[in-house]
Structure formats: structure tokens, C-alpha cells
């Protein structure tokens, strides 16, 4: 089953956003489309660098989009993923941790509309139209975006 990343998977701390969800699923998801490097400094810390630009270079301090530091690799990953997925604020939108668009759209519909009258999945556009229990029509995209288009 595909994991749905929600605002509950992020904590806003003084140092930034910290990811608290399942680690291996999130690491696999981010590694699918980002370059990642993990640097160990013996006796000091671990740093995870994430580059989302599509560059083929191994990310470092000068070429990363997000990073995380920690005493352990797990803590460093959680800070880096928090930076990549966060912050947990009013603009955050839940999204599924999958790169399969059909799977993503089905998870999005089930998450946002547990009670619905009907749903229609487009085989060509990768989006769904959902009629909620009140008769409103919604567009749902696999990347986490939803919008009402008829009330």
C-alpha cells in the first residue's frame, strides 16, 4: 500500500522541518528523482544532501537544494526529508509517496474523499474527477493538488 504523506509526518522545530514518518519509504521516494549523498564525518556528524535540480553531479554543500545534519544517519535523513517535504504550514498539501501516477491518484481520492458518490479516472491525463457526498465535483491530481470545479 502506498504511504500518504500528511502534515502529521512533519514537525516544525526551531531548526526547521523534521520528518517523522516511515523512513525507508520516504528515502526510496526521494532517491527516485533526486540525487542524494550521505557524508560521514567520524566523531562529529552525518550530513545528507538532496539535489532536486536534475543535475548528474553528486550533491554537496554548494550544489544541494536541501540538507540535514545529525548525530546519526537516521536523524540527518529526517532533517533532510523535512526540508524537502515541508514545512508543515497552511500551504502544505498531502501527497502519496509513489511515482506510479495511477496508484497515486487512487490514494489521493481515497484519502481526501473517504465518503464520495462517484469517481472517474482518466486513462490519459493522470487525473480524477470526484463527486463528493454533497454533490460537489473536484479535480484530483497525483502530485497532491485538488481543486473544486463545480459546486
CNS distance restraints for C-alpha pairs under 8 A (distance, minus, plus):
assign (resid   2 and name CA) (resid  96 and name CA) 6.51 0.50 0.50
assign (resid   2 and name CA) (resid  97 and name CA) 6.40 0.50 0.50
assign (resid   2 and name CA) (resid  98 and name CA) 6.49 0.50 0.50
assign (resid   2 and name CA) (resid 103 and name CA) 7.57 0.50 0.50
assign (resid   2 and name CA) (resid 104 and name CA) 7.66 0.50 0.50
assign (resid   2 and name CA) (resid 107 and name CA) 7.11 0.50 0.50
assign (resid   3 and name CA) (resid  25 and name CA) 7.62 0.50 0.50
assign (resid   3 and name CA) (resid  96 and name CA) 5.74 0.50 0.50
assign (resid   3 and name CA) (resid  97 and name CA) 5.59 0.50 0.50
assign (resid   3 and name CA) (resid  98 and name CA) 7.76 0.50 0.50
assign (resid   4 and name CA) (resid  94 and name CA) 6.84 0.50 0.50
assign (resid   4 and name CA) (resid  95 and name CA) 5.67 0.50 0.50
assign (resid   4 and name CA) (resid  96 and name CA) 4.20 0.50 0.50
assign (resid   4 and name CA) (resid  97 and name CA) 6.12 0.50 0.50
assign (resid   4 and name CA) (resid 107 and name CA) 7.29 0.50 0.50
assign (resid   4 and name CA) (resid 108 and name CA) 7.87 0.50 0.50
assign (resid   4 and name CA) (resid 111 and name CA) 7.81 0.50 0.50
assign (resid   5 and name CA) (resid   9 and name CA) 6.36 0.50 0.50
assign (resid   5 and name CA) (resid  21 and name CA) 7.58 0.50 0.50
assign (resid   5 and name CA) (resid  94 and name CA) 5.52 0.50 0.50
assign (resid   5 and name CA) (resid  95 and name CA) 5.40 0.50 0.50
assign (resid   5 and name CA) (resid  96 and name CA) 5.76 0.50 0.50
assign (resid   5 and name CA) (resid  97 and name CA) 6.59 0.50 0.50
assign (resid   6 and name CA) (resid  10 and name CA) 7.66 0.50 0.50
assign (resid   6 and name CA) (resid  93 and name CA) 7.31 0.50 0.50
assign (resid   6 and name CA) (resid  94 and name CA) 4.54 0.50 0.50
assign (resid   6 and name CA) (resid  95 and name CA) 6.87 0.50 0.50
assign (resid   7 and name CA) (resid  88 and name CA) 5.56 0.50 0.50
assign (resid   7 and name CA) (resid  89 and name CA) 7.91 0.50 0.50
assign (resid   7 and name CA) (resid  92 and name CA) 6.87 0.50 0.50
assign (resid   7 and name CA) (resid  93 and name CA) 7.60 0.50 0.50
assign (resid   7 and name CA) (resid  94 and name CA) 6.65 0.50 0.50
assign (resid   9 and name CA) (resid  19 and name CA) 5.78 0.50 0.50
assign (resid   9 and name CA) (resid  20 and name CA) 4.96 0.50 0.50
assign (resid   9 and name CA) (resid  21 and name CA) 4.80 0.50 0.50
assign (resid  10 and name CA) (resid  17 and name CA) 6.31 0.50 0.50
assign (resid  10 and name CA) (resid  18 and name CA) 5.52 0.50 0.50
assign (resid  10 and name CA) (resid  19 and name CA) 4.66 0.50 0.50
assign (resid  10 and name CA) (resid  20 and name CA) 5.73 0.50 0.50
assign (resid  10 and name CA) (resid  21 and name CA) 7.47 0.50 0.50
assign (resid  10 and name CA) (resid  82 and name CA) 6.43 0.50 0.50
assign (resid  10 and name CA) (resid  86 and name CA) 6.82 0.50 0.50
assign (resid  10 and name CA) (resid  87 and name CA) 7.32 0.50 0.50
assign (resid  10 and name CA) (resid  88 and name CA) 5.93 0.50 0.50
assign (resid  11 and name CA) (resid  17 and name CA) 5.60 0.50 0.50
assign (resid  11 and name CA) (resid  18 and name CA) 5.11 0.50 0.50
assign (resid  11 and name CA) (resid  19 and name CA) 6.53 0.50 0.50
assign (resid  11 and name CA) (resid  20 and name CA) 7.16 0.50 0.50
assign (resid  11 and name CA) (resid  82 and name CA) 7.96 0.50 0.50
assign (resid  11 and name CA) (resid  88 and name CA) 6.74 0.50 0.50
assign (resid  12 and name CA) (resid  16 and name CA) 5.80 0.50 0.50
assign (resid  12 and name CA) (resid  17 and name CA) 4.57 0.50 0.50
assign (resid  12 and name CA) (resid  18 and name CA) 6.36 0.50 0.50
assign (resid  12 and name CA) (resid  87 and name CA) 6.76 0.50 0.50
assign (resid  12 and name CA) (resid  88 and name CA) 6.31 0.50 0.50
assign (resid  13 and name CA) (resid  17 and name CA) 5.95 0.50 0.50
assign (resid  13 and name CA) (resid  18 and name CA) 6.95 0.50 0.50
assign (resid  16 and name CA) (resid  79 and name CA) 7.74 0.50 0.50
assign (resid  16 and name CA) (resid  82 and name CA) 7.57 0.50 0.50
assign (resid  16 and name CA) (resid  83 and name CA) 7.09 0.50 0.50
assign (resid  16 and name CA) (resid  87 and name CA) 7.56 0.50 0.50
assign (resid  17 and name CA) (resid  79 and name CA) 6.65 0.50 0.50
assign (resid  17 and name CA) (resid  82 and name CA) 4.58 0.50 0.50
assign (resid  17 and name CA) (resid  83 and name CA) 5.67 0.50 0.50
assign (resid  17 and name CA) (resid  86 and name CA) 5.81 0.50 0.50
assign (resid  17 and name CA) (resid  87 and name CA) 5.42 0.50 0.50
assign (resid  17 and name CA) (resid  88 and name CA) 7.11 0.50 0.50
assign (resid  18 and name CA) (resid  78 and name CA) 5.70 0.50 0.50
assign (resid  18 and name CA) (resid  79 and name CA) 4.89 0.50 0.50
assign (resid  18 and name CA) (resid  80 and name CA) 7.76 0.50 0.50
assign (resid  18 and name CA) (resid  81 and name CA) 7.17 0.50 0.50
assign (resid  18 and name CA) (resid  82 and name CA) 4.32 0.50 0.50
assign (resid  18 and name CA) (resid  83 and name CA) 7.21 0.50 0.50
assign (resid  18 and name CA) (resid  86 and name CA) 7.98 0.50 0.50
assign (resid  19 and name CA) (resid  78 and name CA) 4.81 0.50 0.50
assign (resid  19 and name CA) (resid  79 and name CA) 6.34 0.50 0.50
assign (resid  19 and name CA) (resid  81 and name CA) 5.81 0.50 0.50
assign (resid  19 and name CA) (resid  82 and name CA) 4.40 0.50 0.50
assign (resid  19 and name CA) (resid  85 and name CA) 7.90 0.50 0.50
assign (resid  20 and name CA) (resid  78 and name CA) 6.84 0.50 0.50
assign (resid  21 and name CA) (resid  26 and name CA) 7.82 0.50 0.50
assign (resid  22 and name CA) (resid  26 and name CA) 6.56 0.50 0.50
assign (resid  23 and name CA) (resid  27 and name CA) 6.09 0.50 0.50
assign (resid  23 and name CA) (resid  74 and name CA) 7.96 0.50 0.50
assign (resid  23 and name CA) (resid  77 and name CA) 8.00 0.50 0.50
assign (resid  23 and name CA) (resid  78 and name CA) 7.49 0.50 0.50
assign (resid  24 and name CA) (resid  28 and name CA) 6.13 0.50 0.50
assign (resid  25 and name CA) (resid  29 and name CA) 6.19 0.50 0.50
assign (resid  25 and name CA) (resid  97 and name CA) 7.21 0.50 0.50
assign (resid  26 and name CA) (resid  30 and name CA) 6.18 0.50 0.50
assign (resid  26 and name CA) (resid  81 and name CA) 7.54 0.50 0.50
assign (resid  26 and name CA) (resid  97 and name CA) 6.74 0.50 0.50
assign (resid  27 and name CA) (resid  31 and name CA) 6.02 0.50 0.50
assign (resid  27 and name CA) (resid  77 and name CA) 7.91 0.50 0.50
assign (resid  27 and name CA) (resid  81 and name CA) 7.93 0.50 0.50
assign (resid  28 and name CA) (resid  32 and name CA) 6.28 0.50 0.50
assign (resid  29 and name CA) (resid  33 and name CA) 7.55 0.50 0.50
assign (resid  29 and name CA) (resid  97 and name CA) 5.91 0.50 0.50
assign (resid  29 and name CA) (resid  98 and name CA) 6.39 0.50 0.50
assign (resid  29 and name CA) (resid  99 and name CA) 7.49 0.50 0.50
assign (resid  30 and name CA) (resid  34 and name CA) 5.79 0.50 0.50
assign (resid  31 and name CA) (resid  35 and name CA) 6.38 0.50 0.50
assign (resid  31 and name CA) (resid  36 and name CA) 6.52 0.50 0.50
assign (resid  33 and name CA) (resid  52 and name CA) 7.18 0.50 0.50
assign (resid  33 and name CA) (resid  54 and name CA) 7.61 0.50 0.50
assign (resid  34 and name CA) (resid  50 and name CA) 6.53 0.50 0.50
assign (resid  34 and name CA) (resid  51 and name CA) 5.62 0.50 0.50
assign (resid  34 and name CA) (resid  52 and name CA) 4.87 0.50 0.50
assign (resid  34 and name CA) (resid  53 and name CA) 7.53 0.50 0.50
assign (resid  34 and name CA) (resid  54 and name CA) 6.65 0.50 0.50
assign (resid  35 and name CA) (resid  50 and name CA) 5.94 0.50 0.50
assign (resid  35 and name CA) (resid  51 and name CA) 5.17 0.50 0.50
assign (resid  35 and name CA) (resid  52 and name CA) 6.73 0.50 0.50
assign (resid  35 and name CA) (resid  54 and name CA) 7.39 0.50 0.50
assign (resid  35 and name CA) (resid  55 and name CA) 7.52 0.50 0.50
assign (resid  35 and name CA) (resid  56 and name CA) 7.31 0.50 0.50
assign (resid  35 and name CA) (resid  57 and name CA) 7.64 0.50 0.50
assign (resid  35 and name CA) (resid  58 and name CA) 6.52 0.50 0.50
assign (resid  35 and name CA) (resid  59 and name CA) 6.58 0.50 0.50
assign (resid  36 and name CA) (resid  48 and name CA) 7.08 0.50 0.50
assign (resid  36 and name CA) (resid  49 and name CA) 5.60 0.50 0.50
assign (resid  36 and name CA) (resid  50 and name CA) 4.71 0.50 0.50
assign (resid  36 and name CA) (resid  51 and name CA) 6.37 0.50 0.50
assign (resid  36 and name CA) (resid  58 and name CA) 6.95 0.50 0.50
assign (resid  36 and name CA) (resid  59 and name CA) 6.29 0.50 0.50
assign (resid  37 and name CA) (resid  48 and name CA) 5.81 0.50 0.50
assign (resid  37 and name CA) (resid  49 and name CA) 5.27 0.50 0.50
assign (resid  37 and name CA) (resid  50 and name CA) 6.85 0.50 0.50
assign (resid  37 and name CA) (resid  58 and name CA) 6.42 0.50 0.50
assign (resid  37 and name CA) (resid  59 and name CA) 5.99 0.50 0.50
assign (resid  37 and name CA) (resid  60 and name CA) 7.28 0.50 0.50
assign (resid  38 and name CA) (resid  46 and name CA) 7.07 0.50 0.50
assign (resid  38 and name CA) (resid  47 and name CA) 5.74 0.50 0.50
assign (resid  38 and name CA) (resid  48 and name CA) 4.52 0.50 0.50
assign (resid  38 and name CA) (resid  49 and name CA) 6.41 0.50 0.50
assign (resid  39 and name CA) (resid  46 and name CA) 5.69 0.50 0.50
assign (resid  39 and name CA) (resid  47 and name CA) 5.17 0.50 0.50
assign (resid  39 and name CA) (resid  48 and name CA) 6.43 0.50 0.50
assign (resid  40 and name CA) (resid  45 and name CA) 6.35 0.50 0.50
assign (resid  40 and name CA) (resid  46 and name CA) 4.61 0.50 0.50
assign (resid  40 and name CA) (resid  47 and name CA) 6.60 0.50 0.50
assign (resid  41 and name CA) (resid  45 and name CA) 5.44 0.50 0.50
assign (resid  41 and name CA) (resid  46 and name CA) 6.08 0.50 0.50
assign (resid  44 and name CA) (resid  71 and name CA) 6.99 0.50 0.50
assign (resid  45 and name CA) (resid  69 and name CA) 6.69 0.50 0.50
assign (resid  45 and name CA) (resid  70 and name CA) 5.52 0.50 0.50
assign (resid  45 and name CA) (resid  71 and name CA) 4.70 0.50 0.50
assign (resid  45 and name CA) (resid  72 and name CA) 6.69 0.50 0.50
assign (resid  46 and name CA) (resid  69 and name CA) 5.66 0.50 0.50
assign (resid  46 and name CA) (resid  70 and name CA) 5.40 0.50 0.50
assign (resid  46 and name CA) (resid  71 and name CA) 6.08 0.50 0.50
assign (resid  46 and name CA) (resid  72 and name CA) 5.96 0.50 0.50
assign (resid  46 and name CA) (resid  73 and name CA) 5.65 0.50 0.50
assign (resid  46 and name CA) (resid  76 and name CA) 6.08 0.50 0.50
assign (resid  47 and name CA) (resid  67 and name CA) 6.88 0.50 0.50
assign (resid  47 and name CA) (resid  68 and name CA) 5.55 0.50 0.50
assign (resid  47 and name CA) (resid  69 and name CA) 4.46 0.50 0.50
assign (resid  47 and name CA) (resid  70 and name CA) 6.61 0.50 0.50
assign (resid  47 and name CA) (resid  73 and name CA) 7.45 0.50 0.50
assign (resid  47 and name CA) (resid  76 and name CA) 5.66 0.50 0.50
assign (resid  47 and name CA) (resid  77 and name CA) 7.89 0.50 0.50
assign (resid  48 and name CA) (resid  67 and name CA) 5.36 0.50 0.50
assign (resid  48 and name CA) (resid  68 and name CA) 5.22 0.50 0.50
assign (resid  48 and name CA) (resid  69 and name CA) 6.59 0.50 0.50
assign (resid  48 and name CA) (resid  73 and name CA) 7.81 0.50 0.50
assign (resid  48 and name CA) (resid  76 and name CA) 5.81 0.50 0.50
assign (resid  48 and name CA) (resid  77 and name CA) 5.96 0.50 0.50
assign (resid  48 and name CA) (resid  80 and name CA) 6.25 0.50 0.50
assign (resid  49 and name CA) (resid  59 and name CA) 5.86 0.50 0.50
assign (resid  49 and name CA) (resid  60 and name CA) 6.00 0.50 0.50
assign (resid  49 and name CA) (resid  61 and name CA) 7.20 0.50 0.50
assign (resid  49 and name CA) (resid  64 and name CA) 5.74 0.50 0.50
assign (resid  49 and name CA) (resid  65 and name CA) 7.62 0.50 0.50
assign (resid  49 and name CA) (resid  66 and name CA) 6.08 0.50 0.50
assign (resid  49 and name CA) (resid  67 and name CA) 4.42 0.50 0.50
assign (resid  49 and name CA) (resid  68 and name CA) 6.79 0.50 0.50
assign (resid  49 and name CA) (resid  80 and name CA) 7.04 0.50 0.50
assign (resid  50 and name CA) (resid  59 and name CA) 6.44 0.50 0.50
assign (resid  50 and name CA) (resid  64 and name CA) 5.40 0.50 0.50
assign (resid  50 and name CA) (resid  65 and name CA) 5.87 0.50 0.50
assign (resid  50 and name CA) (resid  66 and name CA) 5.15 0.50 0.50
assign (resid  50 and name CA) (resid  67 and name CA) 5.89 0.50 0.50
assign (resid  50 and name CA) (resid  80 and name CA) 7.15 0.50 0.50
assign (resid  50 and name CA) (resid  84 and name CA) 7.93 0.50 0.50
assign (resid  51 and name CA) (resid  55 and name CA) 7.42 0.50 0.50
assign (resid  51 and name CA) (resid  59 and name CA) 5.80 0.50 0.50
assign (resid  51 and name CA) (resid  63 and name CA) 6.86 0.50 0.50
assign (resid  51 and name CA) (resid  64 and name CA) 4.54 0.50 0.50
assign (resid  51 and name CA) (resid  65 and name CA) 5.02 0.50 0.50
assign (resid  51 and name CA) (resid  66 and name CA) 6.79 0.50 0.50
assign (resid  52 and name CA) (resid  64 and name CA) 7.67 0.50 0.50
assign (resid  52 and name CA) (resid  65 and name CA) 6.30 0.50 0.50
assign (resid  53 and name CA) (resid  65 and name CA) 7.68 0.50 0.50
assign (resid  59 and name CA) (resid  63 and name CA) 5.25 0.50 0.50
assign (resid  59 and name CA) (resid  64 and name CA) 5.20 0.50 0.50
assign (resid  60 and name CA) (resid  64 and name CA) 5.70 0.50 0.50
assign (resid  66 and name CA) (resid  80 and name CA) 5.92 0.50 0.50
assign (resid  66 and name CA) (resid  83 and name CA) 5.81 0.50 0.50
assign (resid  66 and name CA) (resid  84 and name CA) 6.06 0.50 0.50
assign (resid  67 and name CA) (resid  76 and name CA) 7.90 0.50 0.50
assign (resid  67 and name CA) (resid  79 and name CA) 7.05 0.50 0.50
assign (resid  67 and name CA) (resid  80 and name CA) 4.51 0.50 0.50
assign (resid  67 and name CA) (resid  81 and name CA) 7.99 0.50 0.50
assign (resid  67 and name CA) (resid  83 and name CA) 7.02 0.50 0.50
assign (resid  68 and name CA) (resid  75 and name CA) 7.82 0.50 0.50
assign (resid  68 and name CA) (resid  76 and name CA) 4.62 0.50 0.50
assign (resid  68 and name CA) (resid  77 and name CA) 6.12 0.50 0.50
assign (resid  68 and name CA) (resid  78 and name CA) 7.14 0.50 0.50
assign (resid  68 and name CA) (resid  79 and name CA) 4.44 0.50 0.50
assign (resid  68 and name CA) (resid  80 and name CA) 4.00 0.50 0.50
assign (resid  68 and name CA) (resid  81 and name CA) 7.69 0.50 0.50
assign (resid  68 and name CA) (resid  83 and name CA) 7.69 0.50 0.50
assign (resid  69 and name CA) (resid  75 and name CA) 7.11 0.50 0.50
assign (resid  69 and name CA) (resid  76 and name CA) 4.37 0.50 0.50
assign (resid  69 and name CA) (resid  77 and name CA) 7.74 0.50 0.50
assign (resid  69 and name CA) (resid  79 and name CA) 6.69 0.50 0.50
assign (resid  69 and name CA) (resid  80 and name CA) 7.59 0.50 0.50
assign (resid  70 and name CA) (resid  74 and name CA) 7.69 0.50 0.50
assign (resid  70 and name CA) (resid  75 and name CA) 4.99 0.50 0.50
assign (resid  70 and name CA) (resid  76 and name CA) 4.32 0.50 0.50
assign (resid  70 and name CA) (resid  79 and name CA) 7.83 0.50 0.50
assign (resid  71 and name CA) (resid  75 and name CA) 6.71 0.50 0.50
assign (resid  71 and name CA) (resid  76 and name CA) 7.29 0.50 0.50
assign (resid  72 and name CA) (resid  76 and name CA) 6.34 0.50 0.50
assign (resid  73 and name CA) (resid  77 and name CA) 6.10 0.50 0.50
assign (resid  74 and name CA) (resid  78 and name CA) 6.21 0.50 0.50
assign (resid  75 and name CA) (resid  79 and name CA) 6.36 0.50 0.50
assign (resid  76 and name CA) (resid  80 and name CA) 6.22 0.50 0.50
assign (resid  77 and name CA) (resid  81 and name CA) 5.96 0.50 0.50
assign (resid  78 and name CA) (resid  82 and name CA) 5.95 0.50 0.50
assign (resid  79 and name CA) (resid  83 and name CA) 6.26 0.50 0.50
assign (resid  80 and name CA) (resid  84 and name CA) 6.25 0.50 0.50
assign (resid  81 and name CA) (resid  85 and name CA) 5.88 0.50 0.50
assign (resid  81 and name CA) (resid  86 and name CA) 7.90 0.50 0.50
assign (resid  82 and name CA) (resid  86 and name CA) 5.26 0.50 0.50
assign (resid  82 and name CA) (resid  87 and name CA) 7.01 0.50 0.50
assign (resid  83 and name CA) (resid  87 and name CA) 6.90 0.50 0.50
assign (resid  86 and name CA) (resid  92 and name CA) 7.09 0.50 0.50
assign (resid  87 and name CA) (resid  92 and name CA) 6.93 0.50 0.50
assign (resid  88 and name CA) (resid  92 and name CA) 5.85 0.50 0.50
assign (resid  93 and name CA) (resid 144 and name CA) 6.02 0.50 0.50
assign (resid  93 and name CA) (resid 145 and name CA) 7.02 0.50 0.50
assign (resid  94 and name CA) (resid 144 and name CA) 5.74 0.50 0.50
assign (resid  95 and name CA) (resid 104 and name CA) 7.92 0.50 0.50
assign (resid  95 and name CA) (resid 108 and name CA) 6.93 0.50 0.50
assign (resid  95 and name CA) (resid 142 and name CA) 7.53 0.50 0.50
assign (resid  95 and name CA) (resid 143 and name CA) 6.06 0.50 0.50
assign (resid  95 and name CA) (resid 144 and name CA) 4.38 0.50 0.50
assign (resid  96 and name CA) (resid 104 and name CA) 5.68 0.50 0.50
assign (resid  96 and name CA) (resid 107 and name CA) 6.71 0.50 0.50
assign (resid  96 and name CA) (resid 108 and name CA) 6.89 0.50 0.50
assign (resid  96 and name CA) (resid 142 and name CA) 7.66 0.50 0.50
assign (resid  96 and name CA) (resid 143 and name CA) 7.48 0.50 0.50
assign (resid  96 and name CA) (resid 144 and name CA) 7.22 0.50 0.50
assign (resid  97 and name CA) (resid 104 and name CA) 7.73 0.50 0.50
assign (resid  98 and name CA) (resid 103 and name CA) 7.37 0.50 0.50
assign (resid  98 and name CA) (resid 104 and name CA) 6.15 0.50 0.50
assign (resid  99 and name CA) (resid 104 and name CA) 7.23 0.50 0.50
assign (resid 100 and name CA) (resid 104 and name CA) 6.04 0.50 0.50
assign (resid 101 and name CA) (resid 105 and name CA) 6.07 0.50 0.50
assign (resid 101 and name CA) (resid 126 and name CA) 6.21 0.50 0.50
assign (resid 101 and name CA) (resid 142 and name CA) 5.69 0.50 0.50
assign (resid 102 and name CA) (resid 106 and name CA) 6.33 0.50 0.50
assign (resid 102 and name CA) (resid 126 and name CA) 6.65 0.50 0.50
assign (resid 102 and name CA) (resid 142 and name CA) 7.53 0.50 0.50
assign (resid 103 and name CA) (resid 107 and name CA) 6.27 0.50 0.50
assign (resid 104 and name CA) (resid 108 and name CA) 6.10 0.50 0.50
assign (resid 104 and name CA) (resid 142 and name CA) 4.93 0.50 0.50
assign (resid 104 and name CA) (resid 143 and name CA) 7.48 0.50 0.50
assign (resid 105 and name CA) (resid 109 and name CA) 6.18 0.50 0.50
assign (resid 105 and name CA) (resid 126 and name CA) 7.31 0.50 0.50
assign (resid 105 and name CA) (resid 127 and name CA) 6.58 0.50 0.50
assign (resid 105 and name CA) (resid 128 and name CA) 6.86 0.50 0.50
assign (resid 105 and name CA) (resid 140 and name CA) 7.02 0.50 0.50
assign (resid 105 and name CA) (resid 141 and name CA) 6.18 0.50 0.50
assign (resid 105 and name CA) (resid 142 and name CA) 4.42 0.50 0.50
assign (resid 106 and name CA) (resid 110 and name CA) 6.24 0.50 0.50
assign (resid 107 and name CA) (resid 111 and name CA) 6.00 0.50 0.50
assign (resid 108 and name CA) (resid 112 and name CA) 6.08 0.50 0.50
assign (resid 108 and name CA) (resid 140 and name CA) 7.22 0.50 0.50
assign (resid 108 and name CA) (resid 141 and name CA) 7.78 0.50 0.50
assign (resid 108 and name CA) (resid 142 and name CA) 6.71 0.50 0.50
assign (resid 108 and name CA) (resid 144 and name CA) 6.87 0.50 0.50
assign (resid 109 and name CA) (resid 113 and name CA) 5.54 0.50 0.50
assign (resid 109 and name CA) (resid 114 and name CA) 7.55 0.50 0.50
assign (resid 109 and name CA) (resid 128 and name CA) 7.82 0.50 0.50
assign (resid 109 and name CA) (resid 130 and name CA) 7.48 0.50 0.50
assign (resid 109 and name CA) (resid 140 and name CA) 7.01 0.50 0.50
assign (resid 110 and name CA) (resid 114 and name CA) 5.23 0.50 0.50
assign (resid 113 and name CA) (resid 132 and name CA) 6.62 0.50 0.50
assign (resid 115 and name CA) (resid 132 and name CA) 6.83 0.50 0.50
assign (resid 115 and name CA) (resid 133 and name CA) 6.07 0.50 0.50
assign (resid 116 and name CA) (resid 130 and name CA) 7.29 0.50 0.50
assign (resid 116 and name CA) (resid 131 and name CA) 6.03 0.50 0.50
assign (resid 116 and name CA) (resid 132 and name CA) 4.33 0.50 0.50
assign (resid 116 and name CA) (resid 133 and name CA) 4.73 0.50 0.50
assign (resid 117 and name CA) (resid 130 and name CA) 7.83 0.50 0.50
assign (resid 117 and name CA) (resid 131 and name CA) 5.51 0.50 0.50
assign (resid 117 and name CA) (resid 132 and name CA) 5.62 0.50 0.50
assign (resid 117 and name CA) (resid 133 and name CA) 5.37 0.50 0.50
assign (resid 117 and name CA) (resid 135 and name CA) 7.40 0.50 0.50
assign (resid 118 and name CA) (resid 130 and name CA) 5.93 0.50 0.50
assign (resid 118 and name CA) (resid 131 and name CA) 5.23 0.50 0.50
assign (resid 118 and name CA) (resid 132 and name CA) 7.20 0.50 0.50
assign (resid 119 and name CA) (resid 128 and name CA) 6.83 0.50 0.50
assign (resid 119 and name CA) (resid 129 and name CA) 5.67 0.50 0.50
assign (resid 119 and name CA) (resid 130 and name CA) 4.29 0.50 0.50
assign (resid 119 and name CA) (resid 131 and name CA) 6.14 0.50 0.50
assign (resid 120 and name CA) (resid 128 and name CA) 5.46 0.50 0.50
assign (resid 120 and name CA) (resid 129 and name CA) 5.10 0.50 0.50
assign (resid 120 and name CA) (resid 130 and name CA) 6.33 0.50 0.50
assign (resid 121 and name CA) (resid 126 and name CA) 7.52 0.50 0.50
assign (resid 121 and name CA) (resid 127 and name CA) 6.26 0.50 0.50
assign (resid 121 and name CA) (resid 128 and name CA) 4.43 0.50 0.50
assign (resid 121 and name CA) (resid 129 and name CA) 6.59 0.50 0.50
assign (resid 122 and name CA) (resid 126 and name CA) 5.88 0.50 0.50
assign (resid 122 and name CA) (resid 127 and name CA) 5.75 0.50 0.50
assign (resid 122 and name CA) (resid 128 and name CA) 5.98 0.50 0.50
assign (resid 126 and name CA) (resid 141 and name CA) 6.80 0.50 0.50
assign (resid 126 and name CA) (resid 142 and name CA) 6.89 0.50 0.50
assign (resid 127 and name CA) (resid 139 and name CA) 6.97 0.50 0.50
assign (resid 127 and name CA) (resid 140 and name CA) 5.62 0.50 0.50
assign (resid 127 and name CA) (resid 141 and name CA) 4.73 0.50 0.50
assign (resid 127 and name CA) (resid 142 and name CA) 6.58 0.50 0.50
assign (resid 128 and name CA) (resid 139 and name CA) 5.81 0.50 0.50
assign (resid 128 and name CA) (resid 140 and name CA) 5.10 0.50 0.50
assign (resid 128 and name CA) (resid 141 and name CA) 6.64 0.50 0.50
assign (resid 129 and name CA) (resid 137 and name CA) 6.68 0.50 0.50
assign (resid 129 and name CA) (resid 138 and name CA) 5.51 0.50 0.50
assign (resid 129 and name CA) (resid 139 and name CA) 4.77 0.50 0.50
assign (resid 129 and name CA) (resid 140 and name CA) 6.27 0.50 0.50
assign (resid 130 and name CA) (resid 137 and name CA) 5.53 0.50 0.50
assign (resid 130 and name CA) (resid 138 and name CA) 5.07 0.50 0.50
assign (resid 130 and name CA) (resid 139 and name CA) 6.53 0.50 0.50
assign (resid 130 and name CA) (resid 140 and name CA) 7.44 0.50 0.50
assign (resid 131 and name CA) (resid 135 and name CA) 5.57 0.50 0.50
assign (resid 131 and name CA) (resid 136 and name CA) 5.46 0.50 0.50
assign (resid 131 and name CA) (resid 137 and name CA) 4.52 0.50 0.50
assign (resid 131 and name CA) (resid 138 and name CA) 6.41 0.50 0.50
assign (resid 132 and name CA) (resid 136 and name CA) 5.45 0.50 0.50
assign (resid 132 and name CA) (resid 137 and name CA) 6.50 0.50 0.50
assign (resid 132 and name CA) (resid 138 and name CA) 7.64 0.50 0.50
assign (resid 135 and name CA) (resid 151 and name CA) 7.07 0.50 0.50
assign (resid 136 and name CA) (resid 148 and name CA) 7.21 0.50 0.50
assign (resid 136 and name CA) (resid 149 and name CA) 7.95 0.50 0.50
assign (resid 136 and name CA) (resid 150 and name CA) 5.80 0.50 0.50
assign (resid 136 and name CA) (resid 151 and name CA) 4.51 0.50 0.50
assign (resid 137 and name CA) (resid 148 and name CA) 5.92 0.50 0.50
assign (resid 137 and name CA) (resid 149 and name CA) 5.87 0.50 0.50
assign (resid 137 and name CA) (resid 150 and name CA) 5.02 0.50 0.50
assign (resid 137 and name CA) (resid 151 and name CA) 6.34 0.50 0.50
assign (resid 138 and name CA) (resid 146 and name CA) 6.80 0.50 0.50
assign (resid 138 and name CA) (resid 147 and name CA) 5.55 0.50 0.50
assign (resid 138 and name CA) (resid 148 and name CA) 4.25 0.50 0.50
assign (resid 138 and name CA) (resid 149 and name CA) 5.59 0.50 0.50
assign (resid 138 and name CA) (resid 150 and name CA) 7.06 0.50 0.50
assign (resid 139 and name CA) (resid 146 and name CA) 5.55 0.50 0.50
assign (resid 139 and name CA) (resid 147 and name CA) 5.35 0.50 0.50
assign (resid 139 and name CA) (resid 148 and name CA) 6.23 0.50 0.50
assign (resid 139 and name CA) (resid 149 and name CA) 6.76 0.50 0.50
assign (resid 140 and name CA) (resid 144 and name CA) 7.50 0.50 0.50
assign (resid 140 and name CA) (resid 145 and name CA) 6.10 0.50 0.50
assign (resid 140 and name CA) (resid 146 and name CA) 4.50 0.50 0.50
assign (resid 140 and name CA) (resid 147 and name CA) 6.79 0.50 0.50
assign (resid 141 and name CA) (resid 145 and name CA) 5.33 0.50 0.50
assign (resid 141 and name CA) (resid 146 and name CA) 6.25 0.50 0.50
